[in-house]
Amino acid sequence: MQVASALLEIEAVGFSAQAPVTFKSGIVSPVYVDSRRLPYHPVQWHLVIEALRALAETLAFDVIAGVAVGGVPHSSALAYVMQKPSIFVRQDAKEHGKKKLVEGGEVVGRRVLLVEDVVTTGDSSLQAVASLREADAVIEDVLAIVSYNFVEEREGFAAAGVTLQTLTDFAGITQAALEMGRFSQVELEIINDWCNDPHGWAARHGFA
């Protein structure tokens, strides 16, 4: 609940039913999480990094990787406080230079802990997992700040043999928002409608 509250405190959770956002997956949403605001708010960011460290300390790994671009600030900060090597994984290779997807150091035979900011369907994280494995890294664990807990996410991580652990999920954020009075009852009803069927929400509300 602390992480969910911290995100709400810095207005990293937004509601926009009249002008919904479209995720990379194509899902249209009246609500969104923008973790890129965290580094601007050191108190809340420190809380998040410490929470990530508490999870990371239960795992075995050699290197911490961030998914570009959203996961990189958090993976870098976590690696710094844990004194671990830090790398990042591009979504697309550069068109010049060595055209590498995994940047920062060698991962052959090394256990890599992947850090993501927000997980929706899980496609970006799983693409990074695939890139790391193609680079001959060993990866079994992913940490994220927030998960939307979509079915595609759960099935995708299970199929890839990867365990996802998150600091909070969208249900936790909604509960914290309710307790903090951040959303009106009408807004919460719209959000709950979306949570119950995120794929069909746009059509029901005239955005598809």
Buried (B, 14 or more C-beta within 10 A) or exposed (E): EBBBBBBBBBEBBEBEBEEBEEBEBEBBBBBBBBBEBBEEBEEBBBBBBEBBBEBBEEEEBBBBBBBBEBBBBBBBBBBEEBEBBBBBBBBEBEEEEEEEBBBBEEBEEBBBBBBBBBBBBBBBBBBBBBBBBEBEBBBBBBBBBBBBBBEBBEEBBEEBEBEBBBBBBBBBBBBBBEEEEBBEEEBBEBBEBBBEEBBEBBEEBEBE
